[in-house]
Every structure is written in structure tokens, then in C-alpha cells.
Amino acid sequence: MRGPPLLAAALLLAVPAAAQLVRDRPALTLAGARIITDAAQAEADKRGLKVTIVVVDPAGVPISLRRMDDAPLPGPEVATGKAQTAARFGNSTAVFEQRLQKEGQLRYLSFPVAVVASEGGVPIKLNGKTVGAVGVSGATGQEDGLIAAAGIAELEVQLSKSK
């Protein structure tokens, strides 16, 4: 007769221990990625630019990729690299570009994953945690960065409305 009550008590006591073993990490959803890509494309259209926009989760796994008509062919690979760099390091790729410009014009590193050190990769943060990132390729680095920022700004507007 003691078996079931003891088992229930043991399970109740185990919950806090299990909670310490697994983290709950927020991640951007497909709906959030669509908000970003729509707003980023609108910004690119406003500027008359043809770019590729990639949104990734915190691990750098792609959620959404949008290549505008007539965007440069290498765009998907470069934009993905920018987004992955921003997500994995939790920092804008512009920071890496600025650091490397002091040493020369090296912009693409590989160790064991690629690091793209060219503006246009921006992490998406929520409560100080990286929930994803956006990478843009096809224009100048500065324009890519502005387009990425426009996508994230629209996500932030939508998030503030939902509170």
C-alpha cells in the first residue's frame, strides 16, 4: 500500500531537480520570421535593392529564406552565414567586420563553422537572450544591416502590441 503514495511523493520531489537539468530557451517562430522577412523586403523595395533575407533560430538553423527576384546568386549562402554568425555569437556581424578591418580585408573565416564578418547579420534578442537572427545579402554591408534592422524593428513593434 505504500508503493503508490511513495512514488507520487518521489515524483513531486523530482520535479525541481528535473527543472534544473533542462533549460527552457525561447526561440523565434515561423510567424515571427515572416514578420521580419516581410518588413525587410519592404525596406529593400523602398531602397530599390534586390537582396536575400534569411532568418535563423538561436542555433543558426534556418527558419525562413527569401531571395528577391534578381538578387545576386550567392545571396542565400552569404545571408545564411551572416545570420548564423549573429545567432551563434549573439552579436552583430558588423562588430566582427570592424575588428577585422583593423587587420585587413578578411571577411569570411572558418573554424570549424563559418564566421561571416560583414555587416548585415543581426541577432534578435528578447529579454537579453538571443532568440534568432536575421542575415541579409545583396547590397552594400551597410544597406544589408539597415534592411535587417528594419525587419527586427517591425518584429519589436508587433511584440509590443501583443503585450
C-alpha positions as a Markdown table, in Angstrom:
| # | Residue | x | y | z |
|---|---|---|---|---|
| 1 | Met | 0.0 | 0.0 | 0.0 |
| 2 | Arg | 2.9 | 2.3 | 0.5 |
| 3 | Gly | 4.0 | 2.0 | -3.1 |
| 4 | Pro | 1.8 | 4.5 | -4.9 |
| 5 | Pro | 1.9 | 7.3 | -2.3 |
| 6 | Leu | 5.7 | 6.9 | -2.1 |
| 7 | Leu | 6.0 | 7.0 | -5.8 |
| 8 | Ala | 3.8 | 10.1 | -6.0 |
| 9 | Ala | 5.9 | 11.8 | -3.3 |
| 10 | Ala | 9.1 | 10.9 | -5.1 |
| 11 | Leu | 7.8 | 12.3 | -8.4 |
| 12 | Leu | 6.8 | 15.6 | -6.7 |
| 13 | Leu | 10.3 | 15.9 | -5.2 |
| 14 | Ala | 11.9 | 15.1 | -8.6 |
| 15 | Val | 10.2 | 18.0 | -10.4 |
| 16 | Pro | 12.6 | 20.7 | -9.1 |
| 17 | Ala | 15.6 | 18.5 | -9.8 |
| 18 | Ala | 14.4 | 17.9 | -13.4 |
| 19 | Ala | 13.8 | 21.6 | -13.9 |
| 20 | Gln | 17.4 | 22.2 | -13.0 |
| 21 | Leu | 18.6 | 19.8 | -15.7 |
| 22 | Val | 16.7 | 21.2 | -18.7 |
| 23 | Arg | 16.6 | 24.9 | -19.8 |
| 24 | Asp | 13.6 | 26.5 | -21.4 |
| 25 | Arg | 15.0 | 28.7 | -24.2 |
| 26 | Pro | 12.8 | 31.0 | -26.2 |
| 27 | Ala | 13.1 | 30.8 | -30.0 |
| 28 | Leu | 11.6 | 32.7 | -32.8 |
| 29 | Thr | 8.7 | 31.1 | -34.6 |
| 30 | Leu | 7.9 | 30.9 | -38.3 |
| 31 | Ala | 5.2 | 33.6 | -37.8 |
| 32 | Gly | 7.9 | 35.9 | -36.2 |
| 33 | Ala | 10.3 | 35.1 | -39.1 |
| 34 | Arg | 7.6 | 36.1 | -41.6 |
| 35 | Ile | 7.1 | 39.4 | -39.9 |
| 36 | Ile | 10.9 | 40.0 | -40.2 |
| 37 | Thr | 11.2 | 38.9 | -43.9 |
| 38 | Asp | 8.1 | 40.9 | -44.9 |
| 39 | Ala | 9.4 | 44.1 | -43.3 |
| 40 | Ala | 12.9 | 43.6 | -44.5 |
| 41 | Gln | 11.7 | 43.1 | -48.1 |
| 42 | Ala | 9.6 | 46.2 | -47.8 |
| 43 | Glu | 12.7 | 48.2 | -46.7 |
| 44 | Ala | 14.7 | 46.7 | -49.6 |
| 45 | Asp | 11.9 | 47.5 | -52.1 |
| 46 | Lys | 11.8 | 51.1 | -50.7 |
| 47 | Arg | 15.5 | 51.4 | -51.4 |
| 48 | Gly | 15.3 | 49.7 | -54.8 |
| 49 | Leu | 17.5 | 46.9 | -53.7 |
| 50 | Lys | 17.4 | 43.1 | -54.5 |
| 51 | Val | 18.5 | 41.0 | -51.6 |
| 52 | Thr | 18.3 | 37.7 | -49.9 |
| 53 | Ile | 16.9 | 37.6 | -46.3 |
| 54 | Val | 17.5 | 34.7 | -44.0 |
| 55 | Val | 16.1 | 34.2 | -40.5 |
| 56 | Val | 17.6 | 31.5 | -38.2 |
| 57 | Asp | 16.8 | 30.2 | -34.8 |
| 58 | Pro | 19.3 | 30.6 | -31.9 |
| 59 | Ala | 21.4 | 27.6 | -33.0 |
| 60 | Gly | 21.7 | 29.1 | -36.5 |
| 61 | Val | 19.2 | 26.7 | -38.2 |
| 62 | Pro | 17.2 | 28.4 | -40.9 |
| 63 | Ile | 13.6 | 29.2 | -40.3 |
| 64 | Ser | 12.9 | 31.3 | -43.4 |
| 65 | Leu | 14.8 | 32.3 | -46.6 |
| 66 | Arg | 13.5 | 34.8 | -49.1 |
| 67 | Arg | 15.5 | 35.6 | -52.2 |
| 68 | Met | 14.0 | 38.5 | -54.1 |
| 69 | Asp | 13.8 | 38.4 | -57.9 |
| 70 | Asp | 17.1 | 39.2 | -59.5 |
| 71 | Ala | 19.0 | 39.2 | -56.2 |
| 72 | Pro | 22.7 | 38.1 | -56.5 |
| 73 | Leu | 23.1 | 34.3 | -56.8 |
| 74 | Pro | 25.5 | 33.9 | -53.8 |
| 75 | Gly | 23.0 | 35.7 | -51.6 |
| 76 | Pro | 21.4 | 32.7 | -49.8 |
| 77 | Glu | 24.7 | 31.3 | -48.7 |
| 78 | Val | 26.1 | 34.6 | -47.6 |
| 79 | Ala | 22.9 | 35.8 | -45.8 |
| 80 | Thr | 22.7 | 32.4 | -44.1 |
| 81 | Gly | 26.3 | 32.8 | -42.9 |
| 82 | Lys | 25.6 | 36.3 | -41.6 |
| 83 | Ala | 22.5 | 35.1 | -39.7 |
| 84 | Gln | 24.3 | 32.1 | -38.3 |
| 85 | Thr | 27.2 | 34.2 | -37.1 |
| 86 | Ala | 24.9 | 36.7 | -35.4 |
| 87 | Ala | 22.9 | 33.9 | -33.8 |
| 88 | Arg | 25.8 | 31.8 | -32.5 |
| 89 | Phe | 27.8 | 34.7 | -31.2 |
| 90 | Gly | 24.8 | 36.9 | -30.1 |
| 91 | Asn | 26.4 | 39.9 | -31.8 |
| 92 | Ser | 26.1 | 41.8 | -35.0 |
| 93 | Thr | 28.4 | 40.8 | -37.8 |
| 94 | Ala | 29.3 | 44.5 | -38.2 |
| 95 | Val | 31.2 | 44.1 | -34.9 |
| 96 | Phe | 33.4 | 41.4 | -36.5 |
| 97 | Glu | 33.8 | 43.4 | -39.6 |
| 98 | Gln | 35.1 | 46.4 | -37.6 |
| 99 | Arg | 37.5 | 44.2 | -35.7 |
| 100 | Leu | 38.9 | 42.5 | -38.8 |
| 101 | Gln | 39.3 | 45.8 | -40.8 |
| 102 | Lys | 42.0 | 46.7 | -38.4 |
| 103 | Glu | 43.9 | 43.7 | -39.6 |
| 104 | Gly | 43.0 | 43.8 | -43.3 |
| 105 | Gln | 40.1 | 42.9 | -45.5 |
| 106 | Leu | 39.4 | 39.3 | -44.4 |
| 107 | Arg | 35.7 | 38.8 | -44.2 |
| 108 | Tyr | 35.0 | 35.1 | -44.1 |
| 109 | Leu | 36.5 | 32.8 | -41.5 |
| 110 | Ser | 36.1 | 29.1 | -41.0 |
| 111 | Phe | 36.8 | 27.4 | -37.7 |
| 112 | Pro | 35.0 | 24.7 | -37.6 |
| 113 | Val | 31.9 | 26.7 | -38.6 |
| 114 | Ala | 32.0 | 29.7 | -40.9 |
| 115 | Val | 32.0 | 33.2 | -39.4 |
| 116 | Val | 30.9 | 36.0 | -41.8 |
| 117 | Ala | 32.4 | 39.3 | -40.8 |
| 118 | Ser | 30.5 | 41.6 | -43.0 |
| 119 | Glu | 27.6 | 43.9 | -41.9 |
| 120 | Gly | 24.1 | 42.5 | -42.4 |
| 121 | Gly | 23.8 | 39.8 | -39.7 |
| 122 | Val | 21.9 | 41.0 | -36.6 |
| 123 | Pro | 20.8 | 38.9 | -33.6 |
| 124 | Ile | 17.2 | 39.0 | -32.4 |
| 125 | Lys | 17.1 | 39.5 | -28.7 |
| 126 | Leu | 14.2 | 39.1 | -26.2 |
| 127 | Asn | 14.8 | 39.9 | -22.6 |
| 128 | Gly | 18.5 | 39.9 | -23.2 |
| 129 | Lys | 18.5 | 36.4 | -24.8 |
| 130 | Thr | 19.2 | 35.6 | -28.4 |
| 131 | Val | 16.0 | 34.1 | -29.9 |
| 132 | Gly | 17.3 | 34.0 | -33.5 |
| 133 | Ala | 19.0 | 36.2 | -36.1 |
| 134 | Val | 18.5 | 37.7 | -39.5 |
| 135 | Gly | 21.0 | 37.9 | -42.3 |
| 136 | Val | 20.8 | 40.0 | -45.4 |
| 137 | Ser | 23.0 | 39.9 | -48.5 |
| 138 | Gly | 22.9 | 41.6 | -51.9 |
| 139 | Ala | 23.6 | 45.3 | -51.3 |
| 140 | Thr | 26.4 | 47.1 | -49.5 |
| 141 | Gly | 27.1 | 45.8 | -46.0 |
| 142 | Gln | 25.6 | 49.0 | -44.5 |
| 143 | Glu | 22.4 | 48.6 | -46.6 |
| 144 | Asp | 22.2 | 44.9 | -45.6 |
| 145 | Gly | 22.4 | 46.0 | -42.0 |
| 146 | Leu | 19.7 | 48.6 | -42.3 |
| 147 | Ile | 17.4 | 46.1 | -44.1 |
| 148 | Ala | 18.0 | 43.5 | -41.3 |
| 149 | Ala | 17.4 | 46.2 | -38.6 |
| 150 | Ala | 14.1 | 47.2 | -40.3 |
| 151 | Gly | 12.9 | 43.6 | -40.1 |
| 152 | Ile | 13.7 | 43.3 | -36.4 |
| 153 | Ala | 12.2 | 46.7 | -35.7 |
| 154 | Glu | 8.9 | 45.5 | -37.1 |
| 155 | Leu | 9.0 | 42.3 | -35.0 |
| 156 | Glu | 9.6 | 44.5 | -31.9 |
| 157 | Val | 6.5 | 46.6 | -32.8 |
| 158 | Gln | 4.4 | 43.5 | -33.2 |
| 159 | Leu | 5.7 | 42.1 | -29.9 |
| 160 | Ser | 4.9 | 45.4 | -28.0 |
| 161 | Lys | 1.4 | 45.3 | -29.4 |
| 162 | Ser | 0.8 | 41.8 | -28.1 |
| 163 | Lys | 1.7 | 42.7 | -24.5 |
